[in-house]
Amino acid sequence: MSKQLLRCGTSIGANVAESQHAQSRADFCSKLNIALKEAAETDYWLRLLHDSSYLSDAEFQSVFSDCKEIESLLASIVKSVKS
């Protein structure tokens, strides 16, 4: 589970970095949509690790709130770019 969390968690940043060099507005939006999907997957793995007691309540709340903030930011950017 932790390897999955590492994979999807680091993929968020990689896709945001790629979006900075997008070839078009559509490509930019696509990269950020992928980052948003990876953030949603990160959310899933964090919940699972917490529910399985691999993460304490304090650890979970710290990283989960960051994850939700990233999801909100990405969703807002995607929405703005599409309109």
C-alpha positions as CSV (number, residue, x, y, z in Angstrom):
1,M,0.0,0.0,0.0
2,S,2.8,2.4,0.9
3,K,4.4,1.9,-2.6
4,Q,1.1,2.7,-4.2
5,L,0.8,5.9,-2.1
6,L,4.4,6.9,-3.1
7,R,3.7,6.3,-6.8
8,C,0.5,8.2,-7.0
9,G,1.6,10.9,-4.6
10,T,4.7,11.7,-6.6
11,S,2.8,11.5,-9.8
12,I,0.8,14.6,-8.9
13,G,3.9,16.8,-8.9
14,A,5.3,15.1,-12.0
15,N,2.1,15.9,-14.0
16,V,1.9,19.4,-12.7
17,A,5.6,19.9,-13.8
18,E,4.8,18.5,-17.2
19,S,1.8,20.8,-17.5
20,Q,4.2,23.8,-17.3
21,H,5.6,22.8,-20.7
22,A,2.3,21.8,-22.3
23,Q,2.1,22.2,-26.1
24,S,-1.5,23.6,-26.0
25,R,-4.3,24.6,-23.6
26,A,-5.8,21.2,-24.1
27,D,-2.5,19.5,-23.2
28,F,-2.2,21.7,-20.1
29,C,-5.7,20.8,-19.0
30,S,-5.1,17.1,-19.7
31,K,-1.9,17.0,-17.6
32,L,-3.7,18.8,-14.7
33,N,-6.6,16.3,-15.0
34,I,-4.2,13.5,-14.7
35,A,-2.7,15.2,-11.6
36,L,-6.2,15.5,-10.2
37,K,-6.9,11.8,-10.7
38,E,-3.6,11.0,-9.0
39,A,-4.6,13.2,-6.1
40,A,-7.9,11.3,-5.8
41,E,-6.0,8.0,-5.8
42,T,-3.6,9.4,-3.1
43,D,-6.7,10.3,-1.1
44,Y,-7.9,6.7,-1.4
45,W,-4.6,5.2,-0.3
46,L,-4.3,7.6,2.7
47,R,-7.8,6.6,3.8
48,L,-7.0,2.9,3.4
49,L,-3.7,3.2,5.4
50,H,-5.5,5.1,8.1
51,D,-8.4,2.6,8.3
52,S,-5.8,-0.2,8.5
53,S,-4.0,1.6,11.4
54,Y,-0.8,2.1,9.4
55,L,-1.3,5.8,9.9
56,S,-2.1,7.4,13.3
57,D,-5.0,9.9,13.4
58,A,-2.4,12.8,13.7
59,E,-0.4,11.5,10.7
60,F,-3.5,11.0,8.7
61,Q,-5.0,14.4,9.4
62,S,-1.8,16.2,8.5
63,V,-1.3,14.6,5.1
64,F,-4.9,14.2,4.3
65,S,-5.7,17.9,4.7
66,D,-2.8,18.7,2.4
67,C,-4.1,16.2,-0.2
68,K,-7.6,17.7,-0.1
69,E,-6.2,21.1,-0.5
70,I,-4.2,20.0,-3.6
71,E,-7.3,18.3,-5.0
72,S,-9.3,21.5,-4.5
73,L,-6.6,23.7,-6.2
74,L,-6.3,21.3,-9.2
75,A,-10.0,21.1,-9.6
76,S,-10.3,24.9,-9.5
77,I,-7.5,25.3,-12.1
78,V,-9.0,22.7,-14.4
79,K,-12.4,24.3,-14.2
80,S,-11.0,27.8,-14.9
81,V,-9.0,26.5,-17.9
82,K,-12.0,24.7,-19.4
83,S,-14.2,27.8,-19.2
